[in-house]
Amino acid sequence: MATPHFLAVIGDPGSFKTCFITYQLALAHGQGQRTISNYHTTFSEYIPFEDQVKDISRLKNAVIGWDELAVGADSYDFFMAQPRKMATIVAEVRKIHSLLWYSAQAFGRIASRLRASTGGFFLTEDLDAKINPGPRHRETCKGQGRISVLDANYTLIRRFGFNAIPTYALFDTDEIIESKG
């Protein structure tokens, strides 16, 4: 069953997925909420994905950002090794009064159990790439994106523009997310 406390950000590489999650975490942090991420930001508590899955109590009352879910939870070796713990987080995120954002590069790479539990989908699009194709670099990127919001039934709710540039200073856009699994 889908929960509005478990949200996906999906898009091509370089389409501002992590920027959008970081923006959501920064908004929560600015409102005095506790924030946790599996990647380093200038303001969130960093807890590697594997450690978050091991101890769900560490995630209480927080807005959580999981970058590159396909590397962590959705990689078959990790997910199959700890399916109950992963399912517990998804099922209990509402009960622990938390909100969990996760990113993935492709909808099909998200395990079906996770897709079914996801309360909404935020599809990211890099508008700069349409204007100036080629390698994306922080120095030359205009940071202009578009977000399409879909509900749990994949119905388009709305679209809006997103300026990623203010988030660049909040995290390392070149950090590699790795799984110990």
Legacy VTK file of the C-alpha trace (Angstrom):
# vtk DataFile Version 3.0
C-alpha trace
ASCII
DATASET POLYDATA
POINTS 181 float
0.000 0.000 0.000
1.373 3.419 -0.977
2.217 5.929 1.723
2.616 9.684 1.283
5.598 9.376 3.621
7.664 7.497 1.009
8.384 9.544 -2.148
10.467 8.856 -5.268
12.510 11.276 -7.349
13.245 9.683 -10.724
15.258 10.978 -13.658
18.210 10.633 -15.969
21.755 11.152 -14.673
22.332 14.866 -14.122
18.638 15.774 -14.043
18.817 17.316 -10.548
17.413 14.368 -8.565
19.831 14.822 -5.669
19.461 18.606 -5.934
15.689 18.265 -5.531
15.995 15.920 -2.542
18.608 18.230 -1.000
16.231 21.156 -1.548
13.445 19.262 0.259
15.796 18.399 3.128
16.999 22.006 3.344
13.395 23.258 3.552
12.699 20.816 6.386
15.950 21.721 8.149
15.081 25.428 7.845
11.779 24.674 9.591
13.641 23.075 12.488
13.085 19.474 11.469
15.757 16.831 11.841
17.239 15.713 8.502
19.183 12.556 7.654
20.816 11.534 4.383
22.938 8.723 2.979
25.110 11.363 1.300
26.974 14.299 2.784
25.269 17.689 2.997
26.263 20.821 4.860
23.335 20.446 7.282
21.967 16.863 7.456
23.025 14.076 9.740
24.947 11.619 7.545
24.068 7.974 8.160
25.115 5.413 5.518
22.205 3.522 4.007
23.201 0.182 5.550
23.264 1.717 9.050
19.839 3.282 8.550
18.389 -0.107 7.618
20.000 -1.799 10.638
18.444 0.536 13.208
15.126 2.145 12.260
14.926 3.939 15.616
17.658 6.294 14.362
15.194 7.538 11.721
12.414 8.726 14.055
11.004 12.226 13.580
13.115 13.033 10.545
13.004 13.961 6.900
15.273 11.443 5.198
17.024 11.591 1.838
18.246 8.437 0.121
20.295 9.129 -2.977
20.801 6.454 -5.639
18.434 3.824 -4.286
19.517 1.433 -7.040
22.970 1.377 -5.444
21.621 0.822 -1.927
18.220 -0.655 -1.240
17.331 -1.793 -4.699
20.492 -3.607 -5.616
19.421 -7.218 -5.556
22.285 -8.446 -3.400
21.567 -5.879 -0.672
17.786 -5.958 -0.940
17.619 -9.759 -0.857
20.025 -9.873 2.088
17.829 -7.622 4.230
14.285 -7.621 2.818
12.514 -7.574 6.168
14.452 -4.577 7.449
13.860 -2.661 4.223
10.167 -3.544 4.230
9.960 -2.462 7.866
11.303 0.997 7.080
8.872 1.436 4.203
5.932 0.162 6.239
6.826 2.033 9.417
8.037 5.386 8.071
4.643 6.922 8.862
4.578 5.456 12.373
8.025 6.807 13.193
6.798 10.248 12.076
9.246 10.534 9.236
9.193 11.422 5.555
11.520 9.556 3.210
12.633 10.818 -0.223
14.590 8.489 -2.485
16.137 8.852 -5.918
16.522 6.372 -8.743
17.593 6.742 -12.354
14.972 4.476 -13.846
11.486 3.541 -12.771
12.025 -0.081 -13.779
15.041 -0.405 -11.476
12.905 0.224 -8.406
11.806 -3.102 -6.940
8.072 -3.653 -7.393
7.485 -3.762 -3.613
9.055 -0.330 -3.271
7.104 1.097 -6.226
3.861 -0.186 -4.717
4.688 1.507 -1.408
5.654 4.839 -2.965
3.123 7.600 -2.320
4.213 9.915 -5.119
6.703 10.275 -7.926
8.673 13.399 -8.841
10.085 13.028 -12.349
13.042 15.324 -12.989
14.073 16.760 -16.314
17.195 18.779 -17.155
16.008 21.618 -19.390
19.600 22.762 -19.982
20.407 19.472 -21.706
17.740 20.168 -24.309
19.286 23.544 -25.099
22.978 22.649 -24.777
23.539 18.865 -25.106
26.803 17.376 -23.899
28.605 16.752 -20.636
27.083 18.579 -17.670
29.409 20.567 -15.460
28.494 22.581 -12.417
30.408 25.572 -13.748
28.531 25.729 -17.067
25.151 24.291 -16.123
22.324 26.799 -15.813
20.607 24.515 -13.305
17.188 24.747 -14.895
14.944 21.745 -14.500
11.333 20.739 -14.578
9.580 18.492 -12.078
6.479 16.475 -13.003
4.537 15.271 -9.957
2.605 12.002 -10.217
0.435 10.443 -7.545
0.687 6.798 -6.464
-1.494 5.801 -9.428
0.912 7.528 -11.869
-1.570 10.322 -12.632
0.061 13.650 -13.450
-0.824 16.184 -10.752
1.292 19.152 -11.815
4.535 20.391 -13.358
6.794 23.171 -12.175
10.201 24.653 -12.862
13.125 23.986 -10.552
16.295 26.060 -10.196
18.969 23.688 -8.878
21.788 26.232 -8.545
21.063 27.233 -4.905
21.477 23.592 -3.843
24.947 23.164 -5.368
26.688 24.553 -2.279
24.733 22.241 0.047
26.248 18.911 -1.033
29.040 17.393 -3.104
27.503 16.772 -6.533
30.404 14.416 -7.347
30.061 12.166 -4.271
29.859 8.490 -5.174
27.153 6.610 -3.277
28.381 3.130 -2.485
26.783 0.087 -0.921
28.613 -2.220 1.455
25.968 -4.868 0.665
LINES 1 182
181 0 1 2 3 4 5 6 7 8 9 10 11 12 13 14 15 16 17 18 19 20 21 22 23 24 25 26 27 28 29 30 31 32 33 34 35 36 37 38 39 40 41 42 43 44 45 46 47 48 49 50 51 52 53 54 55 56 57 58 59 60 61 62 63 64 65 66 67 68 69 70 71 72 73 74 75 76 77 78 79 80 81 82 83 84 85 86 87 88 89 90 91 92 93 94 95 96 97 98 99 100 101 102 103 104 105 106 107 108 109 110 111 112 113 114 115 116 117 118 119 120 121 122 123 124 125 126 127 128 129 130 131 132 133 134 135 136 137 138 139 140 141 142 143 144 145 146 147 148 149 150 151 152 153 154 155 156 157 158 159 160 161 162 163 164 165 166 167 168 169 170 171 172 173 174 175 176 177 178 179 180
